[in-house]
């Protein structure tokens, strides 16, 4: 398994990767810097798998949403957006989506 060969090379830089993710730096940039600056011969997809596994909890924390409580009636407004369909621009002939809000 290739993971057995490359992940230990990446794991040496675990703390550095954690710091980069906090900045935030993209995984693509991290992979490039591992190759260029740290001389780790590893693909971007391998770094993505490593980050997804080794930092799973941290990465999921950013995606958590907490439902807010009830608000007083009339204290806020809501706008619904939708699509009415397509229309053709008579001058250019280009199609455009027609939207609405209410």
N, C-alpha and C positions, 0 to 999 in steps of 0.2 A: 504494500500500500504506500503510495507516494506521500501521504500525510505523515507517515512515520518518519520520513526523511526530512521533510521541509518544515513541519510544525515546530520541532525543537529549535531550528535556526531562527524562526520567527519569535518563539517564546522568549528567547534571550532578550528581545527588545520589547517585551510586554509592557513594561512601565512607560517607555517612550511612546508606544502606540496609544496607551491610555491617555497620556498628556496631549497627544495630537488630536484625539477624538474629542477632548474637552474644548479645544480651541474654537470651533471645530474645523478639522481638516478632512477632506474626502478620503475615502479608502483608496481611491485611485492614486491620489497624491502620496499617501502613506506607502503604498506599494512601490511607487517610483522612487521615493526617498530611501526606502529599504534597499533597493537595488543600487542607486547611485551613491548614497552617502554611507550606507552600512555594509555594502557589498554582499547582500543576501540575494542569492540567485533564486528568485521566487516569482511566480506569476501573480497578476492582479487577482485572478479568480481564487487562487489559494489564499491570498491575504484576506479576501472577502469572506471565505469560509472560516478562516481563523477568527476574524473579528466577530462574525455572526455567532460563533460557538463560544469563544472565550469572553466576550463582552455581551452575551445575550441579555442578561438582566439589566445592565446599564442602557443598552439600546432600546429595550422595551419600556423603560421608565419614561422616556420622552414621548411615548405614544399613548400613555395612559390619560384618559379624560375622566374627570370627576363630575358627576351631574350636580348642577347647582340646585339650590332649593327653590321653593315657590317664590314668586314675586307678587307684589301688590297688584291687584287688577288696575289697569290703566296706567301703570308706572313705566311702561315701555311700549314701543311700537314694533311690529314685525312687518317685514317686506317679503313677499313671495315672488320669486323670479321664475319665469317659465319661457317656453318657446311657442310662438304662434305658428311658425312655419317658415317657408322660404318666399322671398320676393326677388324679382329680377330688376336690376338697375337698367333703366331704358337707355342710358347713354353708353355704359360700358358693356352691358349684356351679362355682367357678372351676377352670380347668385349670392344672396346674403340671407343670414338667418334673422328672423324678426323676433324680438323678445318683448316681454312686457313686465311690468311690476305693478303690484296693487297694494 
